[in-house]
Amino acid sequence: MRKTLAAALGIEVSLLQSGMGGVAGTELACAVSDAGAAGCLGGYKLVGEGMSAALARLTEGTDRPVGVNLIPEVVGPEELDRQVAQVLDETPGRVYLSFFGMPDDAVFDRVNAAGRKIVVQVGTVEDGVRAAGHGSVVVAQGTEAGGHLLGEGGRDALVTALREELPEACIVAAGGIGSPDQAARALSAGADGVLLGTAFVVADESRAHSYFKGAVVTADGTDTVISDVYEIGWPGRRHRVLETSATRDPKQARKFIGRTEVEGQRYLIPRFSAAAPTEATSGRIEEMAMYCGLSCDTISGGRPAADIVADFARILQSVEIFESGTG
């Protein structure tokens, strides 16, 4: 029987927060979950002591369902195995695992055997069918999305195609959703919930650098570009970002333009790094990868994450009531 996202994850509002690396820290994830939606920590390349510290803050920060997002193609199978093991070993069962892109079948089997819920973001029908076959919530990402892009087509077309193939699956729409009206459109295409990324970049609890937040607030869709220039640390994947001098001139020298810190470890940031600028970043922020979707057209100033969830709760909860009433 088809479930809404809320029913699938045991939450109140059928809304996922994107696990954006660096930007989506434990503060944002816990705030979103406490508001009744599904928060998500950006796991990115965290492993070992850094991952343990983040997981401890996550589970102490909320007693609601909350997730950890991992990226198989960035870390590779061995590191992904270590990350998955840490999440399963160091967190309670209410912590779900979210994958950006497809992990190997063995990963699905391991997570399912542990009784954890799985969310997988995909960009193609083929990957969506495979993920659903492993019992996952399927996030259908369109090219309207900010950040790295998993496919070539638009959000609603992908949702509709997946719904035709997977009439009973829980499908979540992602890409270009910044207002309740846009969420309603995605639901009408066949989605059971929505994922927000750019809308949460500007949230008070987001770790995005203040320059990054301000740039998103003042931007519209024409200020974004799909590029492949921010490939250091994540090669071979197109991404939608705010246009910068780096996207305009990709032949510049790959010299260091900033510094940042992640879980107590300091790093230099080269020009064309995939790392998004956070509150711990210094240097030429205006040249860095500021991931931003077409939803920036409808985003206006930063607010608490709970207020953002509340904006969408009315339309998402009304759809849940309608679906449960119609059986």
TIBA-838693 format. One record per residue: residue in one letter; y, z, x of N, C-alpha, C in turn. Coordinates in steps of 0.02 Angstrom, whole numbers, padded with zeros to 5 digits, always signed. Last residue first. Layout:
# residues N
aYZXYZXYZX
...
This chain:
# residues 327
g+00305+00050-00408+00237+00052-00384+00219-00004-00337
t+00431+00064-00452+00398+00004-00474+00326+00000-00449
g+00473+00181-00395+00470+00178-00467+00433+00117-00494
s+00476+00151-00262+00425+00198-00284+00418+00197-00360
e+00584+00061-00263+00517+00038-00245+00463+00086-00269
f+00691+00143-00305+00673+00085-00344+00602+00063-00328
i+00694+00237-00201+00682+00260-00270+00659+00202-00313
e+00726+00151-00095+00663+00189-00094+00645+00212-00165
v+00853+00108-00133+00799+00059-00129+00732+00094-00130
s+00922+00226-00121+00916+00196-00187+00861+00144-00188
q+00917+00249+00017+00880+00293-00028+00873+00264-00098
l+00999+00144+00061+00929+00149+00083+00888+00193+00037
i+01122+00168+00001+01088+00106-00013+01014+00111+00007
r+01149+00302+00049+01151+00284-00022+01110+00221-00037
a+01142+00301+00189+01092+00337+00150+01090+00314+00077
f+01243+00246+00262+01187+00202+00243+01138+00235+00195
d+01330+00351+00283+01356+00288+00256+01300+00244+00229
a+01248+00447+00345+01268+00457+00275+01295+00393+00244
v+01242+00396+00476+01182+00397+00434+01200+00403+00361
i+01376+00420+00510+01351+00352+00510+01288+00347+00467
d+01379+00558+00505+01422+00520+00459+01399+00448+00454
a+01294+00592+00609+01276+00611+00541+01317+00572+00490
a+01363+00554+00723+01306+00515+00702+01286+00530+00630
p+01542+00563+00706+01477+00594+00717+01420+00550+00690
r+01628+00413+00763+01619+00470+00717+01554+00505+00734
g+01742+00291+00827+01685+00335+00835+01686+00394+00786
g+01800+00149+00734+01805+00208+00773+01744+00252+00777
s+01719+00024+00654+01786+00048+00668+01784+00114+00704
i+01626-00120+00629+01627-00053+00658+01698-00034+00677
t+01611-00249+00591+01619-00199+00537+01623-00128+00562
d+01593-00324+00705+01644-00346+00656+01660-00292+00606
c+01482-00277+00768+01547-00249+00789+01603-00270+00742
s+01370-00346+00733+01392-00293+00687+01458-00263+00707
l+01329-00425+00836+01379-00453+00790+01403-00402+00739
g+01313-00303+00973+01290-00352+00923+01346-00377+00879
c+01318-00271+01143+01355-00267+01080+01331-00322+01033
y+01321-00197+01302+01280-00228+01250+01313-00217+01182
m+01398-00220+01437+01415-00184+01376+01381-00220+01318
a+01376-00216+01600+01340-00240+01541+01355-00196+01481
m+01539-00220+01686+01469-00201+01676+01441-00225+01610
e+01670-00236+01707+01628-00290+01730+01554-00278+01713
e+01733-00120+01666+01748-00181+01629+01706-00241+01650
i+01700-00026+01762+01665-00025+01698+01673-00091+01661
r+01697-00008+01911+01725-00064+01873+01687-00072+01807
g+01679+00170+01916+01686+00105+01948+01716+00053+01902
s+01550+00277+01850+01617+00265+01874+01619+00197+01908
t+01452+00360+01726+01465+00301+01768+01538+00298+01789
a+01423+00453+01633+01412+00473+01703+01427+00417+01752
e+01438+00391+01513+01489+00440+01530+01481+00465+01602
t+01383+00225+01562+01379+00286+01524+01436+00333+01545
p+01355+00051+01556+01398+00106+01581+01396+00166+01534
a+01187-00008+01571+01248-00001+01531+01289+00056+01558
a+01104-00106+01691+01122-00038+01669+01187-00039+01630
a+01079-00227+01747+01064-00220+01675+01086-00153+01648
s+01203-00288+01861+01151-00241+01844+01141-00239+01768
f+01308-00368+01900+01253-00401+01864+01193-00354+01854
r+01350-00273+02042+01372-00321+01991+01310-00358+01965
p+01254-00121+02060+01278-00186+02083+01307-00227+02026
i+01276+00047+02071+01270-00006+02021+01297-00071+02051
l+01183+00181+02144+01236+00131+02149+01223+00076+02098
y+01139+00342+02077+01123+00272+02091+01187+00231+02100
r+01067+00505+02080+01125+00461+02085+01104+00390+02106
q+00986+00612+01966+00979+00564+02020+01038+00516+02020
g+01003+00689+01852+01015+00720+01917+01008+00674+01976
e+00980+00595+01749+00937+00654+01757+00941+00683+01828
v+01076+00482+01829+01026+00487+01776+00980+00544+01792
e+01236+00420+01868+01187+00473+01878+01141+00477+01817
t+01322+00288+01959+01303+00325+01899+01252+00379+01917
r+01450+00179+02020+01398+00230+02030+01381+00261+01963
g+01499+00007+02062+01504+00072+02030+01447+00118+02049
i+01479-00111+02123+01543-00104+02088+01549-00036+02054
f+01407-00195+02260+01409-00135+02220+01479-00127+02189
k+01389-00376+02241+01405-00316+02278+01408-00256+02231
r+01351-00514+02226+01315-00458+02196+01327-00394+02236
a+01489-00625+02199+01445-00588+02244+01413-00529+02209
q+01481-00743+02061+01514-00693+02102+01463-00657+02146
k+01430-00830+01971+01418-00845+02041+01453-00796+02089
p+01463-00811+01839+01401-00780+01863+01386-00794+01937
d+01594-00790+01756+01584-00816+01823+01521-00784+01855
r+01582-00736+01629+01622-00797+01638+01610-00829+01706
t+01509-00623+01647+01479-00676+01607+01517-00742+01616
a+01602-00552+01727+01535-00567+01753+01502-00623+01713
s+01710-00532+01647+01719-00577+01704+01651-00596+01734
t+01632-00533+01482+01666-00501+01539+01677-00553+01594
e+01589-00512+01313+01608-00558+01366+01649-00521+01419
l+01463-00399+01269+01533-00417+01266+01549-00462+01325
v+01299-00473+01246+01345-00425+01275+01416-00445+01258
r+01132-00505+01223+01199-00513+01193+01242-00455+01217
h+01019-00581+01340+01049-00522+01309+01116-00539+01278
r+00858-00640+01399+00927-00650+01376+00953-00588+01342
r+00764-00600+01536+00772-00585+01465+00845-00594+01446
g+00741-00603+01675+00705-00649+01631+00713-00636+01557
p+00748-00432+01737+00754-00505+01743+00719-00542+01686
w+00814-00297+01755+00779-00322+01696+00786-00398+01695
g+00866-00273+01879+00832-00218+01846+00796-00238+01783
i+00985-00389+01852+00960-00344+01905+00931-00282+01872
e+01042-00465+01753+00969-00468+01761+00942-00424+01816
y+01156-00517+01672+01143-00447+01689+01067-00437+01698
v+01151-00652+01634+01180-00634+01699+01164-00562+01719
d+01118-00721+01523+01062-00694+01561+01086-00666+01628
s+01189-00710+01355+01190-00727+01426+01125-00705+01459
i+01287-00728+01218+01217-00722+01239+01213-00751+01309
v+01435-00632+01187+01402-00693+01211+01329-00677+01224
t+01572-00576+01086+01506-00568+01115+01479-00635+01138
d+01688-00603+01020+01695-00573+01087+01628-00562+01121
t+01655-00640+00895+01673-00694+00941+01684-00668+01012
g+01635-00521+00825+01578-00559+00848+01594-00613+00899
d+01761-00412+00895+01727-00444+00839+01673-00489+00868
a+01816-00252+00963+01786-00319+00967+01768-00347+00899
t+01856-00122+00961+01908-00173+00955+01881-00244+00953
v+01735-00052+00978+01776-00040+00918+01827-00096+00907
v+01693-00095+01105+01654-00112+01045+01696-00106+00982
a+01791-00038+01186+01784-00111+01185+01744-00133+01124
g+01769+00098+01167+01832+00068+01145+01827-00007+01140
k+01642+00111+01227+01652+00127+01156+01714+00093+01129
f+01676+00076+01360+01625+00038+01323+01635+00050+01248
y+01762+00181+01391+01786+00111+01393+01740+00066+01352
s+01676+00291+01383+01731+00285+01335+01760+00214+01334
h+01501+00252+01397+01566+00265+01428+01622+00253+01377
a+01378+00324+01291+01414+00266+01315+01481+00286+01345
r+01307+00426+01235+01326+00434+01305+01362+00373+01333
s+01346+00482+01069+01323+00430+01115+01347+00444+01186
e+01406+00570+00984+01352+00596+01027+01324+00544+01075
d+01498+00492+00913+01522+00546+00956+01469+00569+01006
a+01455+00316+00920+01450+00383+00890+01474+00436+00940
v+01453+00191+00972+01519+00223+00966+01516+00292+00935
v+01319+00156+00964+01351+00157+01030+01416+00197+01027
f+01285+00146+00832+01276+00212+00863+01304+00214+00934
a+01309+00013+00806+01345+00063+00766+01340+00132+00797
t+01217-00050+00891+01289-00051+00907+01327+00001+00868
g+01095-00011+00814+01107+00000+00885+01181+00006+00899
l+00987+00023+00680+01056+00016+00703+01060+00031+00778
l+00867-00046+00573+00881-00015+00638+00953-00029+00656
v+00808-00015+00405+00850-00050+00454+00853-00010+00518
g+00675-00052+00286+00722-00008+00320+00762-00048+00370
d+00596-00150+00243+00584-00083+00215+00629-00030+00246
a+00645-00320+00202+00638-00263+00248+00628-00198+00209
g+00671-00432+00126+00603-00406+00128+00591-00348+00173
a+00796-00472+00100+00754-00521+00135+00682-00497+00142
s+00852-00358+00051+00837-00410+00003+00795-00466+00034
l+00875-00290+00169+00824-00265+00123+00804-00319+00073
a+00981-00363+00220+00918-00362+00256+00861-00338+00211
r+01078-00333+00124+01057-00403+00133+00989-00405+00168
a+01094-00197+00146+01068-00220+00082+01043-00292+00086
a+01154-00200+00272+01088-00170+00264+01055-00194+00199
q+01276-00254+00240+01231-00292+00283+01160-00265+00280
d+01324-00149+00162+01315-00215+00132+01268-00258+00174
p+01335-00043+00256+01285-00040+00202+01272-00108+00169
s+01354-00114+00422+01381-00089+00359+01326-00084+00308
g+01295-00173+00528+01346-00122+00543+01376-00091+00481
i+01180-00270+00596+01188-00225+00538+01236-00169+00556
g+01139-00358+00697+01198-00374+00657+01209-00330+00596
g+00976-00307+00698+01021-00359+00723+01078-00373+00675
a+00824-00280+00611+00870-00261+00666+00912-00321+00686
a+00722-00212+00483+00767-00265+00506+00814-00240+00559
v+00551-00170+00475+00620-00146+00482+00662-00202+00511
i+00408-00157+00376+00450-00201+00418+00522-00176+00416
c+00250-00110+00351+00317-00081+00351+00359-00121+00401
a+00140-00224+00263+00165-00190+00323+00234-00160+00311
e+00092-00301+00160+00084-00229+00154+00114-00190+00213
p+00113-00436+00192+00139-00410+00128+00136-00334+00123
l+00135-00524+00314+00115-00454+00313+00141-00420+00249
e+00180-00653+00299+00118-00643+00335+00090-00573+00326
e+00297-00631+00228+00248-00677+00201+00180-00668+00234
r+00363-00545+00315+00342-00519+00251+00290-00565+00219
l+00393-00632+00421+00345-00578+00431+00320-00550+00365
a+00487-00714+00358+00425-00743+00383+00373-00689+00394
t+00588-00619+00329+00556-00656+00275+00489-00685+00297
v+00624-00579+00460+00599-00530+00411+00560-00565+00356
l+00670-00701+00511+00611-00669+00540+00582-00618+00493
a+00781-00724+00430+00727-00773+00431+00663-00743+00459
d+00860-00613+00462+00832-00619+00394+00775-00670+00391
r+00889-00635+00605+00856-00576+00577+00823-00589+00510
g+00858-00795+00687+00899-00745+00652+00857-00691+00620
g+00767-00829+00843+00792-00840+00775+00832-00783+00746
e+00709-00803+00964+00759-00856+00962+00792-00864+00894
g+00676-00640+01038+00659-00703+01006+00717-00751+01005
l+00723-00528+01099+00652-00539+01103+00630-00606+01072
l+00860-00484+01199+00836-00520+01140+00764-00541+01150
h+00954-00339+01239+00906-00390+01258+00872-00419+01196
g+01112-00313+01153+01059-00296+01200+01012-00354+01212
g+01137-00338+00976+01161-00326+01043+01102-00307+01088
a+01075-00464+00863+01073-00398+00893+01110-00396+00960
e+01060-00588+00813+01124-00555+00799+01131-00489+00837
t+00933-00628+00830+00978-00640+00886+01049-00614+00873
g+00830-00496+00759+00862-00561+00760+00911-00568+00818
q+00681-00406+00758+00747-00413+00789+00771-00486+00788
a+00592-00308+00660+00605-00379+00668+00676-00388+00694
v+00478-00186+00693+00550-00198+00691+00563-00271+00708
v+00344-00117+00611+00366-00177+00646+00442-00185+00637
v+00240+00019+00636+00300-00004+00602+00328-00061+00643
s+00066-00018+00673+00135-00002+00692+00185-00019+00637
g-00070-00048+00668-00043+00006+00626+00028+00025+00639
h-00109-00157+00736-00122-00093+00768-00091-00035+00730
g-00060-00257+00658-00132-00250+00662-00154-00185+00696
a+00074-00253+00690+00052-00226+00626-00023-00215+00624
a+00068-00321+00813+00088-00251+00810+00065-00218+00745
r+00029-00450+00769-00014-00411+00815+00003-00337+00813
v+00136-00485+00690+00070-00482+00660+00023-00440+00704
g+00239-00485+00788+00241-00440+00731+00174-00431+00698
d+00201-00588+00872+00200-00520+00898+00202-00469+00841
e+00216-00697+00780+00152-00683+00813+00148-00612+00839
v+00352-00693+00746+00302-00678+00695+00236-00660+00728
t+00460-00615+00867+00421-00671+00841+00372-00648+00789
g+00516-00504+00919+00561-00559+00904+00526-00620+00877
v+00497-00325+00891+00473-00391+00908+00526-00443+00891
q+00465-00156+00920+00516-00206+00906+00493-00274+00933
v+00362-00037+00846+00366-00091+00896+00419-00141+00874
v+00311+00128+00831+00361+00080+00810+00365+00027+00865
i+00184+00240+00783+00207+00189+00830+00257+00144+00795
k+00130+00410+00780+00155+00351+00746+00188+00305+00798
r-00020+00481+00850+00052+00472+00848+00071+00409+00810
g-00153+00510+00873-00126+00523+00807-00051+00516+00802
a-00215+00472+00986-00179+00536+00988-00148+00554+00921
a-00257+00347+00952-00308+00399+00960-00277+00469+00962
n-00135+00279+00959-00168+00289+00894-00220+00344+00897
v-00118+00279+01097-00069+00314+01054-00099+00327+00985
r-00228+00204+01139-00217+00272+01164-00171+00312+01118
d-00212+00082+01075-00272+00122+01062-00261+00194+01083
f-00090+00037+01131-00096+00050+01059-00154+00096+01045
v-00138+00023+01261-00084+00070+01247-00085+00088+01173
a-00231-00079+01251-00254-00012+01272-00202+00041+01258
d-00154-00191+01221-00195-00161+01169-00217-00090+01186
d+00009-00173+01299-00060-00196+01297-00099-00161+01241
p+00165-00187+01204+00122-00158+01256+00052-00189+01250
m+00299-00295+01167+00229-00279+01155+00195-00246+01215
g+00464-00228+01134+00418-00278+01158+00347-00251+01155
f+00493-00071+01147+00535-00131+01143+00495-00187+01175
f+00413+00055+01055+00408+00007+01110+00454-00053+01096
s+00406+00225+01022+00438+00162+01005+00435+00116+01066
l+00313+00358+00959+00327+00314+01016+00353+00247+00991
y+00367+00515+00885+00336+00449+00882+00353+00409+00945
v+00339+00681+00869+00374+00633+00912+00336+00567+00911
r+00257+00766+00801+00312+00735+00763+00353+00685+00804
g+00168+00823+00891+00148+00764+00854+00203+00730+00814
p+00265+00874+01038+00223+00885+00978+00212+00820+00939
t+00249+00829+01214+00286+00833+01151+00239+00845+01093
e+00174+00808+01327+00229+00856+01331+00269+00863+01266
d+00075+00711+01311+00056+00777+01337+00111+00830+01329
l+00142+00598+01263+00086+00626+01225+00070+00697+01247
v+00237+00578+01365+00258+00589+01296+00203+00623+01256
q+00153+00560+01477+00200+00616+01474+00222+00631+01402
a+00084+00443+01441+00047+00506+01452+00093+00566+01447
v+00188+00351+01439+00152+00366+01378+00115+00433+01384
q+00221+00352+01578+00269+00372+01527+00235+00392+01462
r+00102+00303+01635+00127+00370+01653+00177+00395+01600
d+00098+00177+01577+00043+00224+01565+00065+00295+01581
l+00212+00122+01634+00210+00132+01562+00155+00182+01544
e+00170+00113+01766+00223+00160+01749+00225+00174+01675
e+00069+00014+01747+00054+00079+01776+00107+00131+01759
p+00132-00101+01684+00078-00063+01652+00065+00006+01681
g+00315-00104+01690+00249-00125+01710+00195-00079+01683
v+00448-00082+01655+00415-00034+01700+00347-00058+01725
v+00486-00192+01576+00530-00167+01628+00493-00125+01679
e+00393-00217+01478+00405-00269+01528+00450-00246+01585
p+00391-00097+01396+00335-00117+01437+00352-00167+01493
i+00493+00027+01370+00501-00045+01376+00447-00072+01423
l+00511+00155+01244+00487+00132+01308+00487+00056+01309
n+00588+00288+01158+00582+00216+01165+00562+00197+01237
v+00535+00417+01059+00550+00399+01128+00537+00325+01136
g+00595+00500+00906+00556+00454+00947+00578+00450+01019
v+00562+00623+00780+00608+00591+00828+00566+00550+00875
p+00558+00731+00640+00529+00674+00675+00581+00639+00719
r+00640+00891+00681+00625+00834+00637+00587+00780+00676
d+00691+00989+00755+00623+01001+00731+00602+00946+00682
t+00784+00965+00906+00773+00952+00835+00701+00968+00817
g+00791+01011+01037+00853+00994+01002+00845+00980+00929
e+00669+01025+01095+00707+01087+01081+00767+01073+01036
t+00635+00894+01113+00595+00934+01067+00627+01001+01050
l+00737+00853+01205+00726+00819+01141+00690+00863+01092
r+00722+00935+01315+00784+00939+01276+00775+00907+01207
a+00595+00890+01356+00606+00960+01338+00669+00968+01296
l+00620+00757+01387+00575+00772+01331+00584+00845+01309
a+00704+00771+01500+00730+00740+01438+00686+00757+01378
a+00615+00831+01590+00677+00865+01571+00705+00837+01506
s+00516+00731+01600+00500+00798+01574+00562+00835+01551
m+00588+00627+01659+00561+00619+01592+00546+00687+01561
g+00614+00687+01784+00668+00665+01741+00646+00656+01669
e+00485+00709+01836+00528+00766+01819+00585+00746+01773
g+00407+00562+01772+00405+00621+01813+00452+00676+01789
v+00528+00440+01718+00459+00460+01730+00461+00523+01773
l+00631+00316+01644+00618+00387+01658+00544+00400+01667
k+00673+00190+01614+00632+00197+01674+00617+00271+01690
y+00681+00209+01444+00695+00160+01496+00649+00170+01556
g+00699+00298+01337+00659+00318+01394+00670+00274+01455
g+00814+00349+01229+00802+00291+01272+00765+00311+01334
l+00759+00432+01084+00782+00438+01153+00766+00374+01191
c+00805+00419+00918+00761+00394+00970+00794+00400+01038
g+00797+00472+00743+00829+00465+00808+00779+00443+00860
a+00788+00425+00586+00742+00430+00644+00780+00418+00708
a+00877+00532+00469+00850+00467+00490+00804+00478+00550
g+00928+00658+00447+00878+00633+00400+00850+00565+00417
a+01006+00721+00538+01040+00692+00480+00993+00660+00431
d+00919+00749+00640+00942+00805+00599+00978+00781+00536
s+00912+00620+00696+00854+00649+00661+00874+00706+00617
v+01041+00610+00750+01019+00561+00700+00960+00590+00661
a+01040+00716+00842+01089+00715+00788+01068+00668+00732
c+00938+00679+00930+00930+00739+00889+00978+00739+00831
a+00994+00561+00988+00930+00559+00953+00921+00619+00906
l+01112+00612+01048+01115+00563+00994+01051+00563+00954
e+01057+00701+01142+01108+00724+01095+01111+00677+01035
t+00971+00627+01224+00943+00674+01177+00993+00698+01125
g+01044+00460+01227+01017+00521+01256+00990+00567+01203
a+01074+00308+01228+01039+00350+01179+01005+00409+01214
v+01122+00254+01350+01168+00270+01294+01137+00319+01245
g+01004+00242+01430+01066+00271+01454+01112+00295+01400
g+00937+00123+01320+00933+00155+01385+01000+00179+01410
m+00926+00152+01150+00963+00115+01201+00963+00154+01267
g+00836+00150+01029+00829+00191+01090+00860+00157+01150
s+00920+00142+00873+00893+00107+00931+00892+00152+00992
q+00869+00232+00735+00920+00226+00786+00888+00193+00847
l+00820+00180+00572+00802+00194+00642+00863+00188+00686
l+00806+00230+00407+00851+00206+00459+00826+00228+00527
s+00783+00282+00270+00745+00228+00304+00789+00193+00356
v+00789+00455+00263+00828+00394+00258+00794+00340+00299
e+00693+00555+00288+00727+00551+00223+00763+00485+00211
i+00526+00536+00358+00597+00552+00362+00628+00543+00293
g+00397+00491+00389+00407+00559+00365+00479+00582+00371
l+00371+00361+00422+00386+00407+00477+00397+00479+00454
a+00340+00299+00300+00298+00287+00358+00308+00338+00413
a+00442+00337+00214+00375+00361+00201+00330+00353+00262
a+00549+00269+00277+00552+00342+00268+00482+00371+00256
l+00511+00136+00266+00513+00167+00332+00513+00243+00326
t+00396+00119+00127+00463+00117+00156+00459+00148+00226
k+00238+00036+00122+00278+00096+00127+00349+00080+00150
r+00110-00043+00027+00171-00049+00066+00213+00015+00064
m-00060+00000+00042+00000+00000+00000+00062+00000+00044
